[in-house]
Amino acid sequence: MTEENIDREPTLTNETGSVPSEQGSNLESTAESAGIPEPTADASKSPDVALSTNGSSDVDTKSEQSTTVEQYAGASSKVETEGAGSPVDYSRTFRELSQGDVVDGIVVHIDEEGVLVDVGTKSEGIIKPNEVSAIPGQTAEEVLNVGDRIDVYVLKPENEDGNPVLSKKRADFEITWDRVQQAYEEGKTLNAMVTDRVKGGLVVDLGIRGFVPGSHVGTGNVKNLDRYVGQSLPFKVIEIDRDRRKVVLSHRLAIEEDRKKQRDETLESLEEGQIREGIVRRITDYGAFVDLGGIDGLLHVSEMSWTRINHPSDVVRQGQKIKVMILKMDLNAGRISLGLRQILPDPWAEVAERYNVGDVVKGTISRLVPFGAFIVLDGGIEGIIPNTELSSKRVKKPDEVVSVGQQVEAKVMDIRPEERRITLSIRQTQEEADKKEYESYQTNTPSGGMTLGDLVGDKLQAFVSELGKEETSPAEDKAGKDTSDIAAASSTDTEPSQVDDTAASSSEQLSESEPAPET
């Protein structure tokens, strides 16, 4: 490098041949970016020492300095050329799309022609209106808003205008299939809406169409599948065929798994004497089964009420939430006995205060048995009326006197609260009523009294006289006729003896025809 080269770079050196501080700092930063090493400290700060040490001429020192400056200048020129002299290629910063890709993007515009989505390419992607939603008739405005981040499926990387052609509907479809496939492989439970009932089962919407066989709905013995339509239920994927777009689900397996988890949790905390809340799942003639959380307990009909009930459905209904007491547990046999009346007020506790022996009460005949009739009093207490107390007459069967549902009045004969027994009598109530009526009659009758003859004597005498007349008239008519016959016979040539015999015969017949006189 000669002095002429130094003279061509006057702005980079001062009179001593060193680089000005401001320009030097700029060149140093440029050199660092270009990878040029810094000059040594001795050569830049003490050129005289360097010359005396090396024995070089002044021209060599200037030549060395100019070489260093030229390196800085070359580096600066190179950076300026790359930074400003030629355009930067930004194409490598854009996302490259391929058909079938599922990418995310941001909605930037919505109109009638479709949706524009920024997916990181040089042009916004386009979603046509029919590719927005799988629901017929649903518009883009109803589904999306500007600024929403969504997943889209690449139908075509670029159209004739250079815009990617996208589909949200297809992206949702593919994502759903991935989710279903994952649930099948990992045994996860999916929730979906039942949309229809078809022959053999149910159709559900997972984002894709799924089928549930009837044997996999509920407990597997459900007859009315229509009641599940419109409900969101848990399902297990039991079969999947992505190529044929086939998904088979099971609701029964999902609820069995859930019940097993609940059962384990419930058994850990279950103890006799606890009051737990449950749901009535099934009702039978002998009781109701209550779900306590994954495990069922039996609420027997005798433990439902302090009073007698005809059927469990009179007290509880299917699906009802009730509180019950844990009476007994046999986990080895899987049996849990429950009670409802234990947490209800006991009406027999107040019987001694509400009723006394001799009280006349009203009630309803609830049932008939061979030995009597049961009567329900206020508060649901049930008493017994024996056959001997149903009527003053002899009673073989209670239905001869009373019937179920009949309202009656009865007298309390005996109360035994400790035995939950109360005995009543209709007979004594009726006898007392008759006695009161007689006493009332005696009280209203005038002094001296009145006999039966005083009331009907005249009428009886007139009746007897009339009866006597009716019986006497026919006899007299016959006697007169016989006398005329005798007279006629006497006027003929008949012998007197014959006449006497005829008269005697007639007299005998007359006497036989007459009735004996009344005494």
KOLBA-551574 format. One record per residue (C-alpha): x, y, z; residue number from 1; residue in three letters. Coordinates in Angstrom, 2 decimals. Each point is the difference from the previous one (the first is absolute). Example, Ala and Ser with C-alpha at 12.3 -4.5 7.8 and 13.67 -1.06 7.14 Angstrom:
KOLBA-551574
R         X         Y         Z    nr   rest
R     12.30     -4.50      7.80     1    ALA
R      1.37      3.44     -0.66     2    SER
//
This chain:
KOLBA-551574
R         X         Y         Z    nr   rest
R      0.00      0.00      0.00     1    MET
R      1.52      3.46     -1.01     2    THR
R     -0.57      3.52      1.22     3    GLU
R     -2.25      0.61     -2.95     4    GLU
R     -2.44     -2.47      1.50     5    ASN
R      0.04      1.93      3.26     6    ILE
R     -0.68      3.28     -1.84     7    ASP
R     -3.09     -1.58     -1.59     8    ARG
R     -1.55     -0.46      3.46     9    GLU
R      0.43      3.49      1.54    10    PRO
R     -3.13     -0.29      2.12    11    THR
R      1.26     -3.04      1.82    12    LEU
R      3.33      1.39      1.31    13    THR
R      1.18      3.16      1.67    14    ASN
R      3.36      1.72     -0.38    15    GLU
R      1.80     -2.63      1.99    16    THR
R     -1.46     -2.76     -2.11    17    GLY
R     -2.33     -1.30      2.78    18    SER
R     -3.74     -0.50     -0.29    19    VAL
R     -2.19      2.62      1.70    20    PRO
R     -1.78     -1.22      3.08    21    SER
R     -3.54      0.36     -1.39    22    GLU
R      0.81     -1.61     -3.31    23    GLN
R      2.15     -2.59      1.71    24    GLY
R     -2.80     -1.18      2.23    25    SER
R     -2.27     -0.36     -3.02    26    ASN
R      2.61     -1.93     -1.88    27    LEU
R      0.66     -2.22      3.01    28    GLU
R     -3.63     -0.99      0.23    29    SER
R     -0.04     -0.61     -3.75    30    THR
R      3.13     -2.09      0.22    31    ALA
R     -1.43     -2.06      2.82    32    GLU
R     -3.07     -0.77     -2.09    33    SER
R      2.24     -0.94     -2.95    34    ALA
R      2.28     -2.18      2.11    35    GLY
R      3.19      2.14     -0.43    36    ILE
R      2.39     -0.14      2.98    37    PRO
R      0.89      3.17      1.89    38    GLU
R      3.49      1.45     -0.51    39    PRO
R      2.41     -0.42      2.87    40    THR
R      0.18      2.68      2.66    41    ALA
R      3.70      0.72     -0.59    42    ASP
R     -0.43      0.72     -3.67    43    ALA
R     -2.91      2.37      0.50    44    SER
R      1.02      1.86      3.16    45    LYS
R      3.83      0.31     -0.22    46    SER
R      1.29      0.02     -3.56    47    PRO
R      3.37      1.51      1.07    48    ASP
R      0.72     -2.86      2.36    49    VAL
R     -0.95     -2.43     -2.68    50    ALA
R      2.36      1.68     -2.47    51    LEU
R      2.92      0.10      2.39    52    SER
R     -0.52     -3.57      1.00    53    THR
R     -0.37     -1.37     -3.47    54    ASN
R      2.39      2.46     -1.63    55    GLY
R     -2.54      0.71     -2.74    56    SER
R     -0.35      3.25     -1.94    57    SER
R     -2.85      2.50      0.35    58    ASP
R     -1.33     -1.13     -3.34    59    VAL
R     -0.41     -3.56      1.32    60    ASP
R     -1.97      1.30      2.97    61    THR
R     -2.37      1.94     -2.22    62    LYS
R     -0.28     -2.99     -2.29    63    SER
R     -1.02     -2.24      2.92    64    GLU
R     -2.56      2.51      1.21    65    GLN
R     -1.46      0.47     -3.47    66    SER
R     -0.34     -3.77     -0.36    67    THR
R     -2.05     -0.20      3.19    68    THR
R     -2.18      2.93     -1.06    69    VAL
R     -0.56     -1.59     -3.37    70    GLU
R     -1.22     -3.16      1.68    71    GLN
R     -2.52      2.02      2.02    72    TYR
R     -1.06      1.90     -3.04    73    ALA
R     -0.43     -3.17     -2.03    74    GLY
R     -2.10     -1.57      2.71    75    ALA
R     -2.22      3.08      0.20    76    SER
R     -0.44      0.05     -3.72    77    SER
R     -0.92     -3.69      0.01    78    LYS
R     -2.66      0.43      2.69    79    VAL
R     -1.46      3.04     -1.75    80    GLU
R     -0.20     -1.94     -3.21    81    THR
R     -1.84     -2.89      1.60    82    GLU
R     -2.26      2.25      2.15    83    GLY
R     -0.94      2.65     -2.48    84    ALA
R      1.58     -0.70     -3.33    85    GLY
R     -2.05     -3.17     -0.75    86    SER
R     -3.62     -0.94      1.19    87    PRO
R     -0.40     -2.54      2.85    88    VAL
R     -1.80     -3.26     -0.90    89    ASP
R     -2.97     -0.24      2.42    90    TYR
R     -1.59     -3.02     -1.71    91    SER
R      1.69     -2.33      2.48    92    ARG
R     -1.94      1.65      2.89    93    THR
R     -3.45     -1.09     -1.34    94    PHE
R     -1.65     -3.31      0.91    95    ARG
R     -0.03     -2.62     -2.70    96    GLU
R     -3.32     -1.83     -0.37    97    LEU
R     -0.80     -3.38     -1.46    98    SER
R     -3.31     -1.55     -0.88    99    GLN
R     -1.46     -1.88      2.98   100    GLY
R      1.78      2.07      2.64   101    ASP
R     -1.96      1.16      3.05   102    VAL
R      1.33      3.39      1.15   103    VAL
R     -1.19      2.76      2.27   104    ASP
R     -0.76      3.57     -1.01   105    GLY
R     -1.74      3.22      0.99   106    ILE
R     -3.24      1.21     -1.57   107    VAL
R      0.60      3.44     -1.56   108    VAL
R     -3.16      0.55     -2.04   109    HIS
R     -3.50     -1.46     -0.40   110    ILE
R     -2.47      0.76     -2.77   111    ASP
R     -2.56     -1.74     -2.21   112    GLU
R      2.69     -1.43     -2.25   113    GLU
R      1.81     -1.75      2.84   114    GLY
R      2.62      0.46      2.67   115    VAL
R      3.58      1.27     -0.31   116    LEU
R      2.46     -1.66      2.36   117    VAL
R      3.62      0.96      0.69   118    ASP
R      1.90     -3.29      0.04   119    VAL
R      3.50      1.49     -0.26   120    GLY
R      0.30     -0.02     -3.80   121    THR
R      0.58      2.96     -2.31   122    LYS
R     -3.74      0.07     -0.74   123    SER
R     -3.00     -0.63      2.26   124    GLU
R     -1.72     -3.33     -0.35   125    GLY
R     -3.62     -0.18     -1.19   126    ILE
R     -2.79     -2.09      1.59   127    ILE
R     -3.07     -0.25     -2.20   128    LYS
R     -3.40      0.27      1.76   129    PRO
R     -0.79     -3.70     -0.47   130    ASN
R      3.28     -0.97      1.67   131    GLU
R     -0.61      1.90      3.23   132    VAL
R     -2.39     -2.34      1.84   133    SER
R     -1.37     -3.51     -0.38   134    ALA
R     -3.43      1.17      1.15   135    ILE
R     -2.20      0.81     -3.00   136    PRO
R     -1.16      3.59     -0.21   137    GLY
R      2.44      1.31      2.59   138    GLN
R      1.77      3.18     -1.16   139    THR
R      3.59      1.06      0.64   140    ALA
R     -1.17      2.93      2.16   141    GLU
R     -1.78     -2.43      2.31   142    GLU
R      3.12     -2.12      0.45   143    VAL
R      2.99      2.36     -0.13   144    LEU
R      1.08      3.46      1.05   145    ASN
R      2.89      2.12     -1.23   146    VAL
R      3.02     -0.73      2.16   147    GLY
R     -0.94     -3.63      0.74   148    ASP
R      2.84     -2.51     -0.18   149    ARG
R     -1.19     -3.09     -1.84   150    ILE
R      1.32     -3.20     -1.54   151    ASP
R     -0.35     -0.38     -3.78   152    VAL
R      0.61     -2.77     -2.49   153    TYR
R      2.02      0.82     -3.14   154    VAL
R     -2.04     -1.00     -3.02   155    LEU
R      2.40      1.69     -2.46   156    LYS
R      3.30      1.80      0.81   157    PRO
R     -0.72      2.74     -2.57   158    GLU
R     -2.78      0.83     -2.40   159    ASN
R      0.33      2.00     -3.21   160    GLU
R      0.24      3.20      2.06   161    ASP
R      2.69     -1.37      2.29   162    GLY
R     -2.28     -0.45      3.04   163    ASN
R     -0.12     -3.26      1.95   164    PRO
R     -3.41     -1.72     -0.12   165    VAL
R     -1.00     -1.15      3.49   166    LEU
R     -2.82     -1.83      1.79   167    SER
R     -1.02      0.29      3.64   168    LYS
R     -2.61     -2.74     -0.35   169    LYS
R      2.56     -2.50     -1.22   170    ARG
R      2.46      1.03      2.71   171    ALA
R     -2.61     -0.61      2.68   172    ASP
R     -0.70     -3.38     -1.58   173    PHE
R      3.65     -1.06     -0.01   174    GLU
R      0.62      1.28      3.52   175    ILE
R     -3.04     -1.89      1.23   176    THR
R      1.22     -3.21     -1.58   177    TRP
R      3.37      0.46      1.72   178    ASP
R     -1.77      0.53      3.31   179    ARG
R     -2.20     -3.08     -0.44   180    VAL
R      2.99     -2.08     -1.06   181    GLN
R      1.91      1.12      3.08   182    GLN
R     -2.96     -0.76      2.27   183    ALA
R     -0.25     -3.50     -1.49   184    TYR
R      3.69     -0.71      0.48   185    GLU
R      0.19      1.41      3.54   186    GLU
R     -3.43     -1.18      1.20   187    GLY
R     -1.25      3.50      0.75   188    LYS
R     -3.64      0.99      0.39   189    THR
R     -1.60      2.42     -2.46   190    LEU
R     -3.16      2.05      0.52   191    ASN
R     -2.34      0.46     -2.95   192    ALA
R     -3.58      1.03     -0.78   193    MET
R     -2.55     -2.62     -1.02   194    VAL
R     -1.58      1.32     -3.19   195    THR
R     -2.30     -2.81     -1.19   196    ASP
R     -1.46     -3.38      0.72   197    ARG
R      0.37     -2.54     -2.78   198    VAL
R     -0.70     -3.68     -0.39   199    LYS
R      2.22     -1.87      2.39   200    GLY
R      1.39      2.93      1.97   201    GLY
R      0.85      3.71      0.18   202    LEU
R      1.88      2.50     -2.17   203    VAL
R      2.34      2.45      1.75   204    VAL
R      1.90      3.09     -1.17   205    ASP
R      3.71     -0.06      0.81   206    LEU
R      0.79      2.48     -2.74   207    GLY
R     -0.29     -3.15     -2.07   208    ILE
R     -2.87     -2.48     -0.02   209    ARG
R      0.14     -2.74      2.61   210    GLY
R     -2.28     -2.98      0.63   211    PHE
R     -0.98     -1.51      3.37   212    VAL
R     -1.58     -3.50     -0.08   213    PRO
R     -3.10     -0.42      2.14   214    GLY
R      1.77     -2.61      2.12   215    SER
R      2.56      2.64      0.97   216    HIS
R     -2.50      2.65      1.13   217    VAL
R     -0.53      0.37      3.74   218    GLY
R      0.11     -3.36      1.75   219    THR
R     -0.56     -1.82     -3.29   220    GLY
R     -3.68     -0.80      0.63   221    ASN
R     -1.52      3.37     -0.84   222    VAL
R     -3.25     -0.29     -1.95   223    LYS
R     -0.72      3.70     -0.61   224    ASN
R      3.01      1.42     -1.84   225    LEU
R     -1.86      3.13     -1.09   226    ASP
R      0.43      1.57      3.44   227    ARG
R      3.76      0.30     -0.60   228    TYR
R     -0.39      2.20     -3.10   229    VAL
R      1.22      3.52      0.73   230    GLY
R      2.14     -1.04      2.98   231    GLN
R      3.76      0.32      0.31   232    SER
R      1.41     -3.34      1.19   233    LEU
R      3.43     -1.53      0.67   234    PRO
R      1.24     -2.65     -2.44   235    PHE
R      2.86     -2.43     -0.48   236    LYS
R      1.33     -0.62     -3.53   237    VAL
R     -0.17     -3.76     -0.60   238    ILE
R      0.60     -0.07     -3.77   239    GLU
R      1.49      2.43     -2.52   240    ILE
R      0.65     -0.16     -3.75   241    ASP
R      1.31      3.30     -1.34   242    ARG
R      0.07     -1.11     -3.63   243    ASP
R     -3.67     -0.99      0.10   244    ARG
R     -0.88      2.93      2.29   245    ARG
R     -1.47     -2.40      2.59   246    LYS
R     -0.10      0.55      3.76   247    VAL
R     -1.82     -2.30      2.48   248    VAL
R     -0.49      1.18      3.58   249    LEU
R     -1.22     -1.40      3.33   250    SER
R     -1.89      1.92      2.64   251    HIS
R     -0.25     -3.04      2.28   252    ARG
R      3.77     -0.43      0.30   253    LEU
R      0.43      3.70      0.77   254    ALA
R     -2.50      0.01      2.87   255    ILE
R      1.36     -3.30      1.33   256    GLU
R      3.47      1.48      0.19   257    GLU
R     -1.33      3.14      1.65   258    ASP
R     -2.03     -2.02      2.51   259    ARG
R      3.04     -2.10      0.87   260    LYS
R      1.97      3.13      0.84   261    LYS
R     -2.88      1.36      2.06   262    GLN
R     -0.47     -3.35      1.71   263    ARG
R      3.60     -0.11      1.19   264    ASP
R     -0.24      3.56      1.34   265    GLU
R     -3.35     -0.68      1.70   266    THR
R      1.07     -3.21      1.71   267    LEU
R      2.96      1.76      1.57   268    GLU
R     -2.27      2.47      1.80   269    SER
R     -3.14     -2.10      0.60   270    LEU
R     -0.94     -0.85      3.61   271    GLU
R     -3.07     -1.34      1.82   272    GLU
R     -2.15      2.73      1.49   273    GLY
R      0.95      2.58     -2.63   274    GLN
R     -2.63      2.05     -1.76   275    ILE
R      0.81      0.10     -3.71   276    ARG
R     -1.70      1.50     -3.02   277    GLU
R     -0.84     -2.30     -2.90   278    GLY
R     -2.12     -0.35     -3.11   279    ILE
R     -2.82     -2.53     -0.36   280    VAL
R      1.01     -2.15     -2.97   281    ARG
R     -2.55     -2.81      0.06   282    ARG
R     -3.28     -0.79      1.80   283    ILE
R     -1.28     -3.52      0.72   284    THR
R     -2.94     -1.43      1.95   285    ASP
R      2.20     -0.54      3.06   286    TYR
R      1.97      3.25      0.00   287    GLY
R      2.18      2.42     -1.95   288    ALA
R      3.67     -0.04     -1.03   289    PHE
R      1.85      3.22      0.77   290    VAL
R      3.27      1.00     -1.69   291    ASP
R      2.36      1.31      2.68   292    LEU
R      2.78      0.78     -2.48   293    GLY
R      1.14     -2.98     -2.01   294    GLY
R     -1.65     -2.52      2.33   295    ILE
R     -3.69     -0.78      0.58   296    ASP
R     -1.72     -0.57      3.32   297    GLY
R     -3.43     -1.55      0.67   298    LEU
R     -2.67      2.12      1.67   299    LEU
R     -2.53     -2.61      1.11   300    HIS
R     -3.67      0.88      0.00   301    VAL
R     -0.18     -0.59      3.77   302    SER
R      2.69      2.66      0.55   303    GLU
R     -1.64      2.70     -2.10   304    MET
R     -2.60      1.23      2.47   305    SER
R     -1.12     -0.37      3.61   306    TRP
R     -3.46     -0.87     -1.31   307    THR
R     -1.05     -2.76     -2.35   308    ARG
R      0.21      0.73     -3.74   309    ILE
R     -1.43     -2.03     -2.85   310    ASN
R      2.86      0.42     -2.50   311    HIS
R      3.43      1.72     -0.02   312    PRO
R     -1.19      2.27     -2.81   313    SER
R     -2.33      1.63      2.54   314    ASP
R      3.08      1.47      1.73   315    VAL
R      2.79      0.36     -2.60   316    VAL
R      0.28      0.32     -3.77   317    ARG
R      2.69     -0.98     -2.47   318    GLN
R      2.70      2.66     -0.42   319    GLY
R     -0.88      1.72      3.28   320    GLN
R      2.80      1.25      2.27   321    LYS
R     -0.53     -1.10      3.60   322    ILE
R      1.94     -0.20      3.24   323    LYS
R      0.31     -3.41      1.63   324    VAL
R      1.74     -1.53      3.00   325    MET
R      2.54     -2.82     -0.33   326    ILE
R     -1.50     -2.75      2.18   327    LEU
R      2.24     -2.96     -0.81   328    LYS
R      2.86     -0.85     -2.35   329    MET
R      1.26     -3.33     -1.30   330    ASP
R      2.66      0.99     -2.51   331    LEU
R      1.10     -3.57     -0.62   332    ASN
R     -3.50     -0.86     -1.19   333    ALA
R     -0.42      3.44     -1.58   334    GLY
R     -3.05      0.87      2.09   335    ARG
R     -0.86      3.32      1.61   336    ILE
R     -3.24      0.43      1.95   337    SER
R     -1.50      3.48      0.13   338    LEU
R     -2.70      1.70      2.05   339    GLY
R     -2.18      3.01     -0.64   340    LEU
R     -2.36      0.02      2.97   341    ARG
R      2.93      0.25      2.41   342    GLN
R      0.55      3.61     -1.03   343    ILE
R     -3.73      0.85      0.07   344    LEU
R     -2.06      1.00      3.10   345    PRO
R     -1.54     -3.00      1.79   346    ASP
R     -3.79      0.56      0.35   347    PRO
R     -0.23     -2.68      2.72   348    TRP
R      2.11      2.16      2.29   349    ALA
R     -2.98      2.33      0.49   350    GLU
R     -2.80     -2.58      0.09   351    VAL
R     -0.30      0.00      3.79   352    ALA
R     -0.38      3.78     -0.01   353    GLU
R     -2.47      0.20     -2.89   354    ARG
R     -2.35     -2.89      0.89   355    TYR
R     -1.53     -1.34      3.21   356    ASN
R     -2.01     -3.13      0.72   357    VAL
R     -3.69      0.80     -0.51   358    GLY
R      0.54      2.66     -2.68   359    ASP
R     -2.19     -0.23     -3.09   360    VAL
R      2.06      0.67     -3.12   361    VAL
R     -0.55      0.05     -3.74   362    LYS
R      2.02     -2.00     -2.49   363    GLY
R      0.07     -1.80     -3.34   364    THR
R     -0.10     -3.76     -0.46   365    ILE
R      3.32     -0.81     -1.68   366    SER
R     -0.12     -3.78     -0.36   367    ARG
R     -1.98     -3.06      1.04   368    LEU
R      1.43     -3.16      1.54   369    VAL
R     -1.75     -3.20      1.17   370    PRO
R      0.06      1.10      3.66   371    PHE
R     -1.08      3.63     -0.48   372    GLY
R      0.54      3.31     -1.75   373    ALA
R      2.87      2.51      0.16   374    PHE
R     -0.84      3.66      0.36   375    ILE
R      2.33      2.95     -0.78   376    VAL
R     -0.22      2.90      2.44   377    LEU
R      1.44      3.50     -0.17   378    ASP
R      3.77      0.01     -0.41   379    GLY
R      0.01     -3.28     -1.89   380    GLY
R     -0.35     -2.17      3.10   381    ILE
R     -1.70     -3.31     -0.75   382    GLU
R     -2.26     -1.69      2.56   383    GLY
R     -1.87     -3.30      0.02   384    ILE
R     -3.76     -0.63      0.42   385    ILE
R     -0.59     -3.70      0.83   386    PRO
R     -2.98     -1.79     -1.54   387    ASN
R     -1.75     -0.10      3.38   388    THR
R      0.17      3.80      0.16   389    GLU
R     -1.28      0.69     -3.51   390    LEU
R     -3.69     -0.47      0.84   391    SER
R     -2.37     -1.10      2.75   392    SER
R     -1.00     -2.87     -2.29   393    LYS
R      2.12     -3.07     -0.54   394    ARG
R      2.54      0.71     -2.82   395    VAL
R      1.74     -2.77     -1.90   396    LYS
R      1.83      2.22     -2.49   397    LYS
R      0.78      3.71      0.37   398    PRO
R     -1.21      0.80     -3.53   399    ASP
R     -3.54     -0.77      1.24   400    GLU
R      0.12      3.23      1.99   401    VAL
R      2.68      2.33     -1.42   402    VAL
R      1.95      0.54     -3.25   403    SER
R      3.43      1.43     -0.91   404    VAL
R     -0.09      3.79     -0.24   405    GLY
R     -3.07      0.36      2.22   406    GLN
R     -0.02      2.80      2.57   407    GLN
R     -1.01     -1.22      3.46   408    VAL
R     -0.10      1.07      3.64   409    GLU
R      1.54     -2.28      2.60   410    ALA
R      0.70      0.03      3.70   411    LYS
R      3.55     -0.41      1.33   412    VAL
R      0.08     -3.14      2.15   413    MET
R      3.72     -0.56      0.56   414    ASP
R      3.27      1.86     -0.73   415    ILE
R      3.45     -1.62      0.07   416    ARG
R      2.56      2.42     -1.50   417    PRO
R      2.95     -2.24      0.83   418    GLU
R     -1.59     -2.76     -2.12   419    GLU
R     -1.24      2.48     -2.62   420    ARG
R     -3.52     -1.29      0.53   421    ARG
R     -3.33      1.73      0.51   422    ILE
R     -3.33     -1.87      0.20   423    THR
R     -3.35      1.60     -0.87   424    LEU
R     -3.71     -0.95     -0.04   425    SER
R     -2.84      0.99     -2.30   426    ILE
R     -2.50     -2.14      2.01   427    ARG
R      0.45      1.97      3.18   428    GLN
R     -0.36      3.25     -1.89   429    THR
R     -3.32     -1.15     -1.49   430    GLN
R     -1.30     -1.33      3.35   431    GLU
R      0.82      3.23      1.71   432    GLU
R     -1.75      1.91     -2.76   433    ALA
R     -3.15     -2.17      0.38   434    ASP
R      0.08      0.42      3.77   435    LYS
R      0.21      3.75     -0.31   436    LYS
R     -2.90      0.01     -2.44   437    GLU
R     -2.15     -2.07      2.40   438    TYR
R      0.87      2.22      2.93   439    GLU
R     -0.90      3.02     -2.07   440    SER
R     -3.35     -1.59     -0.85   441    TYR
R     -0.73     -0.79      3.64   442    GLN
R      0.83      3.54      0.94   443    THR
R     -2.45      1.45     -2.56   444    ASN
R     -2.95     -2.39      0.93   445    THR
R     -2.82      1.53      2.29   446    PRO
R     -0.33     -1.23      3.65   447    SER
R     -2.22     -3.11      0.53   448    GLY
R      1.20     -1.50     -3.22   449    GLY
R     -2.06     -1.48     -2.85   450    MET
R     -0.57     -3.66     -0.81   451    THR
R     -0.33     -1.79     -3.31   452    LEU
R     -3.72     -0.49      0.63   453    GLY
R     -0.41      3.76      0.39   454    ASP
R      1.49      0.55     -3.41   455    LEU
R     -1.69     -2.77     -2.07   456    VAL
R     -2.73     -1.45      2.25   457    GLY
R     -3.00      1.56     -1.76   458    ASP
R      1.26     -0.94     -3.43   459    LYS
R      0.66     -3.56      1.09   460    LEU
R     -3.53     -0.42      1.44   461    GLN
R     -1.63      1.33     -3.17   462    ALA
R      2.09     -2.36     -2.11   463    PHE
R     -1.04     -3.04      2.07   464    VAL
R     -3.72      0.92     -0.24   465    SER
R      0.18      0.37     -3.77   466    GLU
R      1.78     -3.32     -0.32   467    LEU
R     -2.76     -1.70      2.03   468    GLY
R     -2.72      1.31     -2.27   469    LYS
R      1.76     -1.23     -3.15   470    GLU
R      0.32     -3.55      1.41   471    GLU
R     -3.63     -0.26      1.38   472    THR
R     -1.99      1.04     -3.15   473    SER
R      0.79     -3.06     -2.20   474    PRO
R     -1.03     -2.44      2.77   475    ALA
R     -3.38      1.65      0.52   476    GLU
R     -0.80     -0.07     -3.72   477    ASP
R      0.68     -3.73     -0.15   478    LYS
R     -2.16     -0.71      3.06   479    ALA
R     -2.97      1.81     -1.54   480    GLY
R      0.29     -1.96     -3.18   481    LYS
R      0.04     -3.32      1.85   482    ASP
R     -3.17      0.98      1.95   483    THR
R     -1.85      0.76     -3.27   484    SER
R      0.95     -3.40     -1.33   485    ASP
R     -1.44     -1.70      3.07   486    ILE
R     -3.27      1.87     -0.32   487    ALA
R     -0.32     -0.99     -3.62   488    ALA
R      0.66     -3.60      0.84   489    ALA
R     -2.75     -0.02      2.64   490    SER
R     -2.60      1.06     -2.54   491    SER
R      0.56     -3.16     -2.10   492    THR
R     -1.10     -3.56      0.60   493    ASP
R      3.13     -0.87      1.78   494    THR
R     -0.29     -1.89      3.18   495    GLU
R      0.46      1.90      3.21   496    PRO
R      2.96     -2.12      0.96   497    SER
R      1.84      0.91     -3.17   498    GLN
R     -0.77      3.61      0.65   499    VAL
R      1.50     -0.24      3.43   500    ASP
R      3.12     -1.70     -1.37   501    ASP
R      0.44      2.71     -2.63   502    THR
R     -0.42      2.74      2.56   503    ALA
R      2.52     -1.62      2.30   504    ALA
R      2.52     -0.35     -2.82   505    SER
R     -0.39      3.63     -0.93   506    SER
R      0.45      1.09      3.59   507    SER
R      3.26     -1.98      0.24   508    GLU
R      1.37      1.59     -3.19   509    GLN
R     -0.92      3.45      1.29   510    LEU
R      1.74     -0.57      3.27   511    SER
R      3.15     -1.20     -1.77   512    GLU
R      0.11      3.03     -2.28   513    SER
R     -0.25      2.52      2.85   514    GLU
R      3.34      1.11      1.44   515    PRO
R      0.79     -0.38      3.65   516    ALA
R     -0.81      3.16      1.95   517    PRO
R      2.93      2.17      0.97   518    GLU
R      0.96      0.11      3.60   519    THR
//
